[in-house]
Amino acid sequence: MKTKNTVQIILLFIGFLMQAQPKTQNPLVGSWMGRTITKDLSSTELVLFKLEWKNNSIKGKMDFPDKRVKDVSLDKAWIINDSVFADARKSLGWPESAPLIFKGKIMPGDSIIDGMWGGNTPLKLSRTKYVFELKTNSNPKIAGFKIIKLIESTPIKDQQATGDCWSFATTSFIETEAMRLGKKPVVLSPMFFVRPTYINKAENYIRRNGASAFTEGDLTFSVLKAYKEFGAIPESVYSGKLDSDIRHDHSEMNKDLLEKVKFYVNSHGDLTPEIYRNQVAEILNQTLGKVPNIFIYDGKTYTPKSFANEMIGINPDDYVEITSYTHHPFYSKFTLEIEANWNNNQYLNLPIDDFASVIDNALLHNYSVCWDGDIYEGFKNGFAVLDNPKIITQRIRQAAFDNRTTEDVHNMHIIGRAEDEKGKPYYILKNSSDNNDCGGYLYMSKDYLLLKTISVLVNKNAISKAISKKVGKNL
């Protein structure tokens, strides 16, 4: 009996030791940093790879601290023997013919990877514990500026590692409109509006045989459409995350969704909208989770529709998206030719002076404005200012749209106005993305707004009677 017990104890001890042994870790897991030469060969830039082992494969992101850009997703990273490969062509919008973002070889000691960046530029990566962080401006007041108007709004949002700025900005806009109507402040879930938008966009992509946009990017229209059809839900009830401790990260979800809709584009026969809409919804569930049909908020039971009606109270039909371009008639609506406008939404077209007047008049009368535009120039450290300030005319604005130096890139929420010490006007915006250290509150110069704005969403009642009269029934 003693011998049997002794054997059992020894076996248990051996099992404990085996479990205590550190698991063999993929040599790529961790952070790697190095400097490479820029495309124009004029300087160097820092590159930070962050790699983890997840679901039996290597997942990763890239940071570019010198450019103040964080969390660019890798499409794929893998290792064969001591050779390392990283692909980011889809994330960066490169063609399939482009080279891999990085190829290298792990040197003895597993602390150096010696390789090539972008196919032809040397890059030596070293293990690092460095963590790159971006700045978020939590105070709308900036030294040296005088706030002229600041509309009461909800707290700053953080879209994290997603491209859902359109939903975060429009959700902030809806919350602020509810407050203007006298409702109690409430923080809504942007992901509640993202779900149905993806499903509708997937159906459109499949029906058009892939000849339509299917990316993270979208527009204010989609949020208002989802609100009108499904209502709204508090962030505290539905965060769009399976674990409240993790960040929003849709890189894997977006990859799975694209593969699924492409599969259905190439399918024929046994195919119905119910089938592919349900499968798209199931992919969304794996990252965003399921939306509750009923929930309790402040001790009362709601559905998303009843919550929207009682706690928010806006009418989606009260809003209009306004732009200003000469290739369509003024004071009428048209379908704006941008990739994200997959649903052929209509924009009201106004001359540039009326366009600017609508924005200023809205803010003056406590109506905030949802902004859509370009952030590739002069967008850094909490400011959006043109590299070469100038008077923006209708012709200059049109040329920027035609030559694609102004594109549909990002959405934000305008809540006020300010002036610098010389009386130069600025607009105060809420920004859900912290890239370029512009997270939180941002100041945008007026010439930047006139040149780099694609369109704005406003309440129709914020448009002056004089302009409304010119628009007539098109409003």
Disulfide bonds with the S-S distance in Angstrom:
none
